[in-house]
Amino acid sequence: MIFKDIDGNDLFLIGVNYWPASSAINMWTEWNPEELIEDVGRMKQLGMNCCRPFLYMPAFMEREDQVNPIMMERLEFFLNICEENELYSFPTFIVGHMSGEDWDVQWRDGADFITDRRIVDAVKLYISTVVKRTRGFKYVLGWLLSNELPNYIEQQSPDAISQWVREIISTIKAIDPNRPVSIGDGGWCPEVIGEQNGFPLRKLNQYQDFVGLHYYPRGMSPWHHTFTTAFRTRLAREWGKSVIIEEFGTSTTLCSEENQADYYRSVFYSALINGAEGALSWCLNDFDFKDKRPYSHHAYEERFGIVCTDKSLKPAAAEFEKFRQVCSEIIEGGYTKVEHSAGLFIPSNYYYEYPYPFKPEFRQWYDFYLESFSLLKRANLDVKMVVEPAQVLENDGKYSHELNLNPEKVPVLFVPRFKIMTKKMRMQLEEYVLNGGVLYCSFANDSWVLDWHFLAGIEMDCKFGVPDFRDTASLEVRVKQGWGEYNAGDRFSIPLDNSNPEYGYCVVLSASGNVIMEDQFGDPFLIEHKVGKGKVYFTPYPVEMLSLSSLDDRWKTDWAKVYQSIYRIAYADVEFSLDGEGLEMGIWEIPGEDVYKIIILNHSWDENRGILSIKDESLKVDSSLMDCKKVSNNKYQFQLGRKKVCFFNVKS
């Protein structure tokens, strides 16, 4: 872990973003030191170990050639309070943007914030002055350049942003070389959100020490919402730097206080399970202002806190101490995370824009891969991202990174929408399967992948420029033979859609592999094809595309069993397995000992039943932490309320 306490021990960050209730963004000019003392003490009492205070730039830099000395004294006062309470902090310099409005320094006069030399030098003076004055504080854990810089600056080229980040972070490192620094941009980069902007993670990670994610998901799917933490964390981790959830939360104008607590719990434990190294909520306090911007025009911003305006606590406040105890037990107990990951393939055109795509071009990349990820997680799978290297044309065609696709590390790889990839990647996939890997892929109309039908083991009847559709509203699938989690004769339905070429299917003339499932027309629905030492599972229907367009959630549970079956065939010797809708499991072990801690989170808004299976019958479950029922020698059944979490201690 990148973060260490003052004794050098690993530290999982648990805390809040901070403004005081009486003044919010005017904390430094509407000065109330007694309130700050009370708030920092409350954070510590609630089980937090860190906070993220903001240096409101217009107050700290009233002039471009001087940092306001009064503001510096007040910052030192605040950091002293943190020292006295042993609370770590992440001072954030450029604010900038905050809560639905931008707040500019008067002397900028419209100059470009990133490229204008006068502005850059003023920012360097500001940041270097703060770092020099405060680097002696032991509980300053690191530095954040900004609060959501993409909102504040004009659109910029990736090269200009990278040069600016390199220069500013180099300035900090020259003064304070050992503390970690991050940009504070929210992780809003193409590699995470699938949209082009000036903040490519693959470039910026050359300079920053960790990635801080900000997100407030909203949409039609509760599964997209709840798996956002895992999805973004897993995407960001693949680029080589530690990841924290730097900002998450919800206003209690948008939901009940009880459901705010449920959301906090799901973010905390999903962050831990998926390898993040901290989670900071937005924010500590509720506000109540009559006419203070930005709250006067973004009124819901006043109720993001866990402390009400009368200083009573919302239910979410109790989640911090409970979570802190779990994290402490894992770290102090010497546990390490156990990973048995299925790979989800992310093509390079998710984050890099190649020229001249087919038109009309599919653009819902983020939603599509979040849907695919959610389906895999609903199958109770541990999922890691397998990110295809981009061939960067403006860099003489060099690849963004190297990918070692090893069946021993990733025994099974899921490739939904087998459509676009480089020739090099296509060859790697074939080598992966020949060497023993298990590959799942679904059909995509207008595939750009050469000889994909060789891997799938079919002869097809695709037409150029014209998709094929079934003349029926739903596909009736029958399982021909006992396989995985299915019995022979099992059936399920999938709704079809013929409104877009993306929903077209592949007409299969013949299949050389084993047809496991067929549709009502007697044609293959799922084919198992042996290739070398490995296997390819292929469905001639664009199931994940159909899933993305469908609001009917019932059939997706049946489809998740297909993923689960493929995974369990590839991971036949896995020690622990989980069954139950929407349940996510994290496993930790003490190396060299048969001692495990298992955390299971119910992502659903419904109560769910789960079954934990243990392969080694000599392992015993301490059921004192969990109300569970032993249903066989190695299976334990339990109930979990919505968004609840349970713990199993297992040892020989």
N, C-alpha and C positions, 0 to 999 in steps of 0.2 A: 504494500500500500504506500502511496506517495506521502500521505499525511502522518506525521508523528507527533506525539505529545512531547513535553519538555524533557521527559526522561528517555525519549527515543523509542517508545512503544507505538505500535500501530494505532491509528485513531480513525474510527468511522465517524464522519461528521453528522451531527444531529443538531439542527438549530433552525433559526428564522432569519429572514430579511427584516431589517429594523428601521422604523421611524417611531418617534414618541407620539402618543395619542393627542397631545395638546397642540402640536405644531406641524406634524408630518414633515413634508419636504422643507419646511422652514425651521427645521430643528436647530440649525446653527445660528440663525438670526433672532428667532423667538426663543431665547435660551432659558431652559428650566432644568438646572442641574439636579435638583432633588428628584425630579421625575425620572431622569436617566439612571440615577442610583437605584431607584425602586424597580425600574424595568429590568436592568441587568441582573439584579438579585432574583427577580421573578423568573427570568430565563433559566438561571442556574437551578432554582428550586424545582422547576418543571422537568429537569433532566437533560437540558440542552448543554452541549459543550462548545458551541460556537454561534456567532451571529455575523451578519453581513451589514455593516453600517455604510451609509452613502455620503460621500462628500459632494454636496450640492455645488457644482462648479461656479455658477454665477456669484455665490457668496464667497467662495474661497479665492476667486480670481476676478475681483472687481476691476483690476488693472492688468493689462497683459504683461507688465514687467515686474509684478510683485504678487506674492501670495499674502492674503490678508492675515496679519499677525494675530489678530483677535480670534479668527477662525482656527488658527493653528493651536493656540492655547486651549481652545475649547475641545479640539480633537484630542489633544494630549490628556485633558481631563477625562474624556470618555474612555480612552484607552487605559487610563489608570484604574477606572472603575472595573473594567474587564480584567485587569491584572489582579485586583483585589479579590475578585470572584472566581478567578481561574477559568475565565471564559475566553476562548479563542475568537479572533475576529479576522474578517477579510475586508479591509477598507477598499472601497470602490471609488475610483477617481472621477471619471467623466460622467456627470449627470447634469446636462444631457437630456436624455429621455426619461420620463417617469410617469407612469399611471395615466397614459392617454394624452400626454401633451409633451412638447419639446420645450426645453428651457435653455436659451442661448445666452452666452456672455455678450455684453453690449459692445465690446471692442472688436468683435469678430467682423462686423460690417459686411456680412455677406461673403467673406472670403471662404475658399474651399478648406474644410477642416482637415482634410487628409493630405493635400498636395501643396497648399500654400506654405511657403517656408516660414513666414512670420508666425502663422498659427502653430505650426509644428514646434517651433522653438519655444513659444509661450507654453504649450502643453508640456514640453520637456522640463521647462523651468518649474512649472507647477508640480509635476509628479516627482521630480528629483528633490525638490524642497521638502515635500511631505515625507518621502522615504528617508531622507537624511535625518529629519527631526524625530521620526518615530521608529526607526529600525531597532532601537534599543529595547523596545517592548517585547518581552518574551512571549506574550500571548497573541501577538500579531502572527497569524499562521501563514498568510500569503497576501498577494496583491491582485486586485481585479482592475483592469484598465477602464472598464466602462459598465454602464447599465444599458444593455441592448443597443449597442452602437449602430447596427444597421438601421434602426428607426430614426436616428439623429442625423446621420450624415447623408449627403446626396449619394446617388448611385455611383459606384466607383468600380474600376477594373480590379480583378484579382491581384494583378501585379502591384498596383498602387496601394491596396490594402496590405499586402504582404510586406512591402517595403516599409510602410508606416509601422506595422506591428513589430517588425524586426528592429527598427530604430528605437521605438519606445521601450520595448522589453530589454534591449541591450543597455539602454540608459539606466533602467532599474537594476539590472544584473551587475552593472559596474559599481553600483553603490552597495547592493545587498544581494550577493551572488547565490545565497543558499535557500532563500525562501521561494516557493513555487509562485508562478505568475500565470494568469489566464486572462483572456480578452474580455470576458463578460458579455459576449455577443449573443448568448442564448443557445449556442450550438445550432444556429439557423443557417446551416451550410448545405450545399448540394448533397454531400455524402449522407446527411441525416434526413433532410426534408424533401430531397429529390427535385429541387428547383434551383435554377441557375441564379447565382448572385456573386458578389465580390468577396465572399468569405469561404473559399474552399478549404476544408479541413486538412486535406492532404498537403497543402502548402503551409497553413498556419501552424500545424503541429510541429513544424520544424523549429518554432520559436516559443510557443506556449508550453507549459508543463502539464496542464490538465485541461479537460473540456468541461464546461459548465452548461448543462441543458436547462432551458426554460420552456415550459409548455403549459397550455390551458386547453386541453382537447374538448371539442364540442362536435357533435354530429349525430347521425341516426343510429349508429351501432354501439350498444353498451360494451361490446367486446373490443372494438377499436379504442374506445375510451379507456378501458381498464388495462389494456395491454400496451398502451402508449409508453409507459415507463420502461417496460422490458424492451420494446421495439427500438426506441431511440437509444437506450443504453447499449444494446447489442450492436447497433449500427456504428455508434461512435467509438466503441471499444476496438473495433477492427482496424482503426487507424493509429494504434500504437501508444496512446496516452491514457492516463487514468481519467475516469469520468465521474462527475458528481451531478446529482439533481440540484442545480443551483437555485431554481425557483419553480415552485409548483403551489397550487392552492385553489381555493374556490371561495367566492363570496357567499355569505349566508343570506343574501338577497336572492341568490340563484338556486339555493337548495336549503334543506332543513339543517339545523345544527348537528343532528345525529348523523345525517348523511355526509356532512363535511368530515366528521370523525371517521366514518367508514372509508371515505376517499383517502384521507391521510394514511390510514392503516394500510390500505392497498398499495399506495405509493411507497411507503417505508419498506414493506417486506418484499415487494417486487424489485425495488432497487437493490436490496441486499442479495436476493436470490440471483439476480442477473449481473452481478459484478460491479455495480456502482460503488463508490467509496464515500458516499455521503448524500444527505437529503436535507435541503433547507426550504422551509415553507414560506409562502407569502401570505401573511406576515404576522407579527406579534399582536398588534393592536387594531381594534376597530377605531374609526374616527367619527366625529360628529361636528361638522362645520356648516355654517349657514351659507357662506359665499366664498369659500376658498377653492381656487383652482388647484388641481384639475377635478376635484371631487364635486364641485358644483355642477359640472356637466357630465361627469362620469360617476354618478351617485353610487352605483354598485361597488365602486372601489372602497367605499367607507366600511364595508363589512367583510373584508378578507381576514380579519384578525381571529385569534383564538382567545383574546382577552376582550371582553365587552367594554363599553364606555363606562360602565359602573364598576369596572375592575373584577367583575365575576368572570368565571372561566367557562368557555364553551367545552363540550365533550371532547373536542379534538385535542385540547391541552393535555388531557390525561394520556394520550398516545405516546408522547415523547419519552416519558420515564419508563414505560413498559418496553418500548423499543430499545431504549438505551441499555436496559438490563440484558436483553437478548444479545445485542451486539457485544457487550462487555464479556458475556459468558463465552461467546465464540472466540473473541480475540484473546482473552486471558486464559482460556482453556487450551490454546494452542491448536485449534481446529483449522483445517484447510478445506477448501471447497472441492467437492467431487463433481466432475463433469462427464456426462455421457451424452454428448450433443449430437443432434441431427443438424445437418447443414441446410440453410436456406440460401439458395443462389441469388445474388443481387447482381444483375448485369451492369456493365460499365456505363451504359447509356442512362442509368438511373441518376448518375452524378456528373457525367461528362456528355456534352452535346456534340455528336458527330454531324457532319454536314449532310444535307439533302436526304432526309428521311422520306419514306413513303408517305403520301398524303391520301386521305386524312390520317394524321398521326395520333396514336393513343397518347394521352398526357397524364392520366391519373396514376402516375407511378407510385406515389406515396400511399394512396388509398389501396391500390392493388396489393402491394407488398405487405402493408399492415393487415389487410384481409387474409392473405396467405399465412402470415405469421400468426394471426389470431386463431386460424383453423388448426395450425400445428400445436399451439399452446392448449387449445381446447381438447386436443388428443393427449394431453398430459406429457408433452415432449419437452425436453430441454433443447433449446434451439440456439445455434450460433450462426452468424452471417458468414457466408463465403462470398467475398466481394471480388468480382472479376477485375483484373487490372485494365485500366483504360489505355488505349493507344493514343497518346497525346500528340495530335498532328502538328501543333505549333511548337512542339519540342522534338522535331525531326522524327516523329513517330515512335519515340521511346515510350515504354510502358510506365504507368504511374507507380507500380510496385510489383513485387514477385509474389506469386501464389503457389504455395506447396500443397497440392491437393492429395493428401495421403489417406488411403482407406483405413489405416490403423488409427488415425486421429479423428477422422470423420467417416465412419463406416457407411453412413447413408446420407445422400444428398438429394434434396427436393428442388426441382426446377419447374415451378409453375410457369405456364405460358412460354414454351420452348421456342423462342422467337428470334431474339437478336443477341448475337455474341460475336466476338472476333474469331477468326479462323484458329488462332493459337489456342483460344479457350475451348473450342470444339475438339481440338486434338487432345487437350488435357483431359477433357471429360471421357473421351474414349480410352485413354491410357488409364484413367482412374478406374473405370469399369473392368478393363482387362486385368488389372492388378487386384481385383477383388472387391471394388466398391459397389455399393447398391445405389442405383440412380432411379429416381422417380421423375417423370416429366409428363406434362399434359400438352395437348395439341394447341397450336396457335395458327390462325389463318395468316397467310402470307409469311410463312416462316422464312427467315434469312439463314437458318442453320443448315449447312451443307450435310447431305446424307443422313439426316436425322432418322429417316425410315430404316436405315441399316441398324442403328442402335435399337429402334423400337421393334424391329423384326417383322415389318409388315410390307405389303405391296399396297399402295394407296391410289386413290382416284381423284386427287386434288386438281382443281382447274385454276388457270391463271386469271386473277382479277375477279373471280366470281366465287363467293362462299357457298357452301352447301348447308342446308338447314333441314331438320326433320319437320314434317307436317303434323306436329302434335304439340300440345302445351306442356307435356311433361314426359320425361324418360323413365320407364319402369325398368329397374335393374334387378337381375336375378343372379345370385351367387351359385355357380355351377358345382363347386366342390368345397369341402371344408378347407378354410385357409385363414390363418391369422385369428382374428377375433370373430370371424364369421363361420356359420355352419352352412352346409350345402342346403340350398333352397331358400335361404334368407333373401328378403327383398327390401328395396327402398326406392324412393322416387326422387327425381331431380327436376325442378322446373326449367323449362327451356325458354329461349328468347330469340327471336329472329329479326330484331330491330337494328342490329349493328353487325357488320362483318366480323367483329371480334368474337361473336357468339357462334360463328360457323363451326361445324364439326368436320372430322376427317373421314371420308368414305374409305373403309378398309376392304380391299378385294381379297386379301389372304393374310394370314398371320402364321409365322413359323414358330412362335412361342406358345406358351401355355395360356389359354383363355380362361381366366379365373372367374370373370363376370361377363354377362352379356345383357343386351337391352331387349326390349319386347319384340324387336325385329329379328332377333337371332344373331345380331352382329356383335363383335367384341366391344366390351366396355372397359375392361381392365386386362392387360396382357402382361405376363411375366416372361421375359426373354433373357436367356442365358447368353452372356457375351464374355468369353474368356473365363476368368475366375469369378466374375461378378454377375450382376443381374440388372436388367432395366425393366422397370414397371412403367407402362405407358397406357394412358387413356386417350382415346381419339376425340374426347370432348373437352372444351376449354372450361373445366369445372370451376377453377378459381375465378375466371372472368364472370361466369354465371353466378357464382357466389357473391361477388362484389355487387352485382346488379340486383340481387334478390333480397327483399326484406323479410322473406319467409325464413325463419331461423330453424325450423324443425328438422329439415333434411340435412342441415350442416352437421348435426350431431352424428348422423349415420356416416357422412363422408369423413368426419374426423377419425372414425374407426378404421378407414382405409389407411390413413397416415399411421395410426397407432399400430396396425398390423405390420406394415412395412418396417417400421422402426423396431418392433420387437423381434422380427425375424433377423434383422441385422444385428441387434443387441441381445442375442439369445442368452448371454451369460450375465446380464446386468443384475446387480445385487438387490436393488429395490425398484419396484414399479408401482405406479399409482393409477387407479381408475376412479373417475368421477367427473362430472361435467364442470368445466371451468376451474379445476383445481390445479394449482402450480406448486411444484415441490422443489425445495433446495436441500441438498445433502452436504453435510460437513463431517469430516472424520479427523481423528487424532492419528497422525502418521505412525505406522508401526504397531498400532493397537486396533483391536476390533471394537472401537468405540465410535458411535455415530450420533450426530444430532440432525434431526429431520424437521424442517419447517414446511408446513403446507398452508397455502393461502387460498381461500375461496374467492375467486374473482367475481362470482355471480351476485346479482341482487336477490337471489333466492337461496333458501336453505338447501344444502346439497349433501348427499351421502357419498362417502368415499371408501375405498378399500386400498390399504397399503399391503403389498405383497413383499415378502422377504424370502429370497432364494435359500439362504443358509438357515436351516431350521435350528442350528445351535445358537443363533443370535436371539437374545431376549429383549422384549420391549418393556420399558418402565412405563406402565400405564397411569402412574400417579399424576402425570401432567395432562392427561387426556382421557376423556370418557370414551373408551373404545371397547369393542367386543371382538374377542378372538373367534373367528368363524371356521378356522381350520388350523393345521399346525403352523402355517406360515402366512396367514391372511388376517388382517385386523380391520374391522369395519367401524366407521365413525360418522358422526353428523357434524356439519359445520354450518352455522348461521351465515347470513349474507355478509360478505366482506370480512368474515372472521378468519382467524389464524389459529393453528394448533401446532403442538410440538411433540415429537417422539424422541426419547433417548433410547438408543439401542446399543447393546453390548453383548459380548459373549459370556 
